[in-house]
C-alpha cells in the first residue's frame, strides 16, 4: 500500500532533505508552498535532482510529487496524508497550524513531524494548532534535528546540493509507532537533544556566520577556516565544552566529540554553503533560548569567559541592521533589549552593543584585537 506525505515548505530543507528520505522510503510527496514562482517551477519541471557535495553517491531524482500553493483548497490532499512534515522555519509554524485548522477537523490531523531549528518546534506547532482549533487534543507531533546542509544549485531551476547525511534523529515520544526512514534514530527527551545541538552546532554556526559576515566572507567554509575565526572558535570551546558537559550532565569527552564533529563539518571546503544564508532570521537567533544568549548564560553561570558570545551578538546586530534597517534609523541597544526583554543597561546588551560599534568603526577589522 502506497504512503503519502505532505511537506509544508519546498525550500532547501523540504525539497532537499525531507524529500530524499520520503522518496527512499516509498512515499508519494505533496509539497505545499507559498512562493508562487517555486510552485510554478515544480509544476512545470515535474522533477529535480539532489546532488552530493563529495560525489559519494549517485544523484537522486525526485519526481513522484505534486505541489500546491498554500492558498489553494487543500482538504482533499491533506486527507491523503499519512505524515505531515514542516520545513518552514519555526517562526512560520503558525501558518501551517492555520492551514491545518482551516482544512481539517481535530480528528483528521495525521502524524506531524517538524524539521525546524528551535528548542521545541513540535510543541510550538502543537500548541498553535490546539489554539487555532480550540481543542485540548494531544496531536501526535514529533520533530527532528537537521544536521544536513543543503543549498540550491544556482545554475539550475530546482536542483539541490546536499550533504550525504544518513542520520535522522526523531522524537519518539511524539511519534505514533516507528518512523520508517533509513537512518531514523528514535530519541526520548528530545527537547534536551535539540538544546544540545543548538548550544553546540548552532552556536558555532552563528559564530561563523556573523563573524564571517563582518569580515566580508561569502562562502561559509572560507569563514570557518579563517585563522582568526578558527582561533576564536577554539577559544570558545575551551569554556563551552565543559560548561555544556556540566549543564547536560554528560562526560566532557562526549561533548568534545560532539563539538569536534561540528567543526569538521563546518570547515569542509567541499561543502558549499553561504554566510548570508546561515545568518538569516538574526532576530530569532538573538533570542533568549537561542544559539547566542543561551550559551552565554550557561557560560556565565559557571564562571567561564563570555566575551566571545557578546562579540558574536554584536556582529549579529550588524547583520540585522543590513537585512532589516537598510537606510533607516537603527538603535541596536533598543533592538536587542526588545528581543531579549532586558533593560538596555543589562551587561549582555551593553557589551554586545559596544562590540557592534567597535565593529562598525573599524576600517580594518581584526577580531582578536577586540577580545
Secondary structure in CASP SS format (residue, H / E / C, confidence):
PFRMAT SS
TARGET T0000
AUTHOR 0000-0000-0000
METHOD secondary structure of the structure
MODEL  1
X C 1.00
X C 1.00
X E 1.00
X E 1.00
X E 1.00
X E 1.00
X E 1.00
X E 1.00
X C 1.00
X C 1.00
X C 1.00
X H 1.00
X H 1.00
X H 1.00
X H 1.00
X H 1.00
X H 1.00
X H 1.00
X H 1.00
X H 1.00
X H 1.00
X H 1.00
X H 1.00
X H 1.00
X C 1.00
X C 1.00
X E 1.00
X E 1.00
X E 1.00
X E 1.00
X E 1.00
X E 1.00
X E 1.00
X C 1.00
X C 1.00
X H 1.00
X H 1.00
X H 1.00
X H 1.00
X H 1.00
X H 1.00
X H 1.00
X H 1.00
X H 1.00
X H 1.00
X C 1.00
X C 1.00
X E 1.00
X E 1.00
X E 1.00
X E 1.00
X E 1.00
X C 1.00
X C 1.00
X C 1.00
X C 1.00
X C 1.00
X C 1.00
X C 1.00
X E 1.00
X E 1.00
X E 1.00
X C 1.00
X C 1.00
X E 1.00
X E 1.00
X E 1.00
X E 1.00
X E 1.00
X C 1.00
X C 1.00
X C 1.00
X C 1.00
X C 1.00
X H 1.00
X H 1.00
X H 1.00
X H 1.00
X H 1.00
X H 1.00
X C 1.00
X C 1.00
X E 1.00
X E 1.00
X E 1.00
X E 1.00
X C 1.00
X C 1.00
X C 1.00
X H 1.00
X H 1.00
X H 1.00
X H 1.00
X H 1.00
X H 1.00
X H 1.00
X H 1.00
X H 1.00
X H 1.00
X H 1.00
X H 1.00
X H 1.00
X H 1.00
X C 1.00
X C 1.00
X C 1.00
X C 1.00
X C 1.00
X C 1.00
X C 1.00
X E 1.00
X E 1.00
X E 1.00
X E 1.00
X C 1.00
X C 1.00
X C 1.00
X C 1.00
X C 1.00
X C 1.00
X H 1.00
X H 1.00
X H 1.00
X H 1.00
X H 1.00
X H 1.00
X H 1.00
X H 1.00
X H 1.00
X H 1.00
X H 1.00
X H 1.00
X H 1.00
X C 1.00
X C 1.00
X C 1.00
X C 1.00
X C 1.00
X C 1.00
X C 1.00
X E 1.00
X E 1.00
X E 1.00
X E 1.00
X C 1.00
X C 1.00
X C 1.00
X C 1.00
X C 1.00
X E 1.00
X E 1.00
X E 1.00
X C 1.00
X C 1.00
X C 1.00
X C 1.00
X C 1.00
X C 1.00
X C 1.00
X E 1.00
X E 1.00
X E 1.00
X C 1.00
X C 1.00
X C 1.00
X C 1.00
X C 1.00
X E 1.00
X E 1.00
X E 1.00
X E 1.00
X H 1.00
X H 1.00
X H 1.00
X C 1.00
X C 1.00
X C 1.00
X C 1.00
X C 1.00
X C 1.00
X C 1.00
X C 1.00
X C 1.00
X E 1.00
X E 1.00
X E 1.00
X E 1.00
X C 1.00
X C 1.00
X H 1.00
X H 1.00
X H 1.00
X H 1.00
X H 1.00
X H 1.00
X H 1.00
X H 1.00
X H 1.00
X H 1.00
X H 1.00
X H 1.00
X H 1.00
X H 1.00
X H 1.00
X H 1.00
X H 1.00
X H 1.00
X H 1.00
X H 1.00
X H 1.00
X H 1.00
X H 1.00
X H 1.00
X H 1.00
X C 1.00
X C 1.00
X C 1.00
X C 1.00
X E 1.00
X H 1.00
X H 1.00
X H 1.00
X H 1.00
X H 1.00
X C 1.00
X C 1.00
X H 1.00
X H 1.00
X H 1.00
X H 1.00
X H 1.00
X H 1.00
X H 1.00
X H 1.00
X H 1.00
X H 1.00
X H 1.00
X H 1.00
X H 1.00
X H 1.00
X H 1.00
X H 1.00
X H 1.00
X H 1.00
X H 1.00
X H 1.00
X H 1.00
X H 1.00
X C 1.00
X C 1.00
X C 1.00
X H 1.00
X H 1.00
X H 1.00
X H 1.00
X H 1.00
X H 1.00
X H 1.00
X H 1.00
X H 1.00
X H 1.00
X H 1.00
X H 1.00
X H 1.00
X H 1.00
X H 1.00
X H 1.00
X C 1.00
X C 1.00
X C 1.00
X C 1.00
X C 1.00
X C 1.00
X E 1.00
X H 1.00
X H 1.00
X H 1.00
X H 1.00
X H 1.00
X C 1.00
X C 1.00
X H 1.00
X H 1.00
X H 1.00
X H 1.00
X C 1.00
X C 1.00
X C 1.00
X C 1.00
X C 1.00
X C 1.00
X C 1.00
X H 1.00
X H 1.00
X H 1.00
X H 1.00
X H 1.00
X H 1.00
X H 1.00
X H 1.00
X H 1.00
X C 1.00
X C 1.00
X C 1.00
X C 1.00
X C 1.00
X H 1.00
X H 1.00
X H 1.00
X H 1.00
X H 1.00
X H 1.00
X H 1.00
X H 1.00
X H 1.00
X H 1.00
X H 1.00
X H 1.00
X H 1.00
X H 1.00
X H 1.00
X H 1.00
X H 1.00
X H 1.00
X C 1.00
X C 1.00
X C 1.00
X C 1.00
X C 1.00
X C 1.00
X C 1.00
X H 1.00
X H 1.00
X H 1.00
X H 1.00
X H 1.00
X H 1.00
X H 1.00
X H 1.00
X H 1.00
X C 1.00
X C 1.00
X C 1.00
X C 1.00
X C 1.00
X C 1.00
X H 1.00
X H 1.00
X H 1.00
X H 1.00
X H 1.00
X H 1.00
X H 1.00
X H 1.00
X H 1.00
X H 1.00
X H 1.00
X H 1.00
X H 1.00
X H 1.00
X H 1.00
X C 1.00
X C 1.00
X C 1.00
X C 1.00
X C 1.00
X H 1.00
X H 1.00
X H 1.00
X H 1.00
X C 1.00
END
